[in-house]
Amino acid sequence: MGLALEKIRNGSSVIDAQLDAGYESGSGFHEAFNRIIGAPPSRTDSRALHAAWLDGPLGPMFAIADDAALVLLEFVDRRGLETELRKLRERYPIVPGRTAPIDSIERELSEYFAGTRHHFETPLNLHGTPFQRNVWGRLRQIAPGETLSYAELASAIGRPSAVRAAAQANGANQLAIVVPCHRVINANGELGGYAGGIPRKQWLLEHERRYWGGVGRLL
């Protein structure tokens, strides 16, 4: 389908792209295109995002990026992933493939899991409201090996009464690990929720404490 998309962009007809992709049935081609790419052939353009499957010790992850920045990084079984993808597809076509940000985050994740990196340098494109982006920016300032409560997070962005809104913004994060929403826990010390699953959250926190517990609190 990635080759079919490229052919259509370069001026080939949809029927030629269909036959080259091995589909004799036009309806079958369009159904497959919509399912895999996320947009019909007529909607594809240079704004398309690329999506790749990344393997890791906590299970496969789904990375989506354009040529400049990473847009989404989620565990493939994340609760609500289909909704996130649908919202992205309303704005951009999504095509299987790789870009420089995907290659970069794959390398950095490998180093993170090996315990040799705790700071991510891959460019990010954060899709959200100003309040959400403010919360996500603060999350990136929590040192590995440290945690905040939801109330502390709200206070850190200057909105101490907005605990519930801060928690919702934390849960709306679409860049797992890189924007470390797993470092926010309940005030009583319990882990709280995590869309990727509580066992992953616990693993991530223990991993970071093992390697970087002495880095210190950044907020």
Secondary structure, DSSP 8 states (H G I E B T S, - for coil): -HHHHHHHHTT--HHHHHHHTT---HHHHHHHHHHHHSS-GGG--TT-EEEEEE--TT--EEEEE-SS-EEEEEETT-TTHHHHHHHHHTTS-EEE---HHHHHHHHHHHHHHTTS-----S-B---S-HHHHHHHHHHTTS-TT--EEHHHHHHHTT-TT-HHHHHHHHHT--BTTTS-GGGEE-TTS-----TT-HHHHHHHHHHHHHHHTTS----
